[in-house]
Amino acid sequence: MANTRFVVKVDRGGTRAPEFVERIDRTPIRMTLNRKLALVMGKFTAEDAAKSIQNSRRIPELVPVQVGA
């Protein structure tokens, strides 16, 4: 049975590559361009992280990921 977890993808607009949340235990939140290093988290934690980095230039998006066997 697979569980659904989430990564937070952040699009800064323009031609820049999207970034993913890597760590949330620091201020500011640490970001990475490598999706494999992205933090996989529960829905409520992902929503909190997305709200904390949302502003006019950053557009966070929750991306579902299937984990488990």
Rosetta blueprint (number, residue, H / E / L):
1 M L
2 A L
3 N E
4 T E
5 R E
6 F E
7 V E
8 V E
9 K E
10 V E
11 D E
12 R L
13 G L
14 G L
15 T L
16 R L
17 A L
18 P L
19 E E
20 F E
21 V E
22 E E
23 R E
24 I L
25 D L
26 R L
27 T L
28 P L
29 I L
30 R E
31 M E
32 T E
33 L L
34 N L
35 R H
36 K H
37 L H
38 A L
39 L L
40 V L
41 M E
42 G L
43 K H
44 F H
45 T H
46 A H
47 E H
48 D H
49 A H
50 A H
51 K H
52 S H
53 I H
54 Q L
55 N L
56 S L
57 R L
58 R L
59 I E
60 P E
61 E E
62 L E
63 V E
64 P E
65 V E
66 Q E
67 V E
68 G L
69 A L
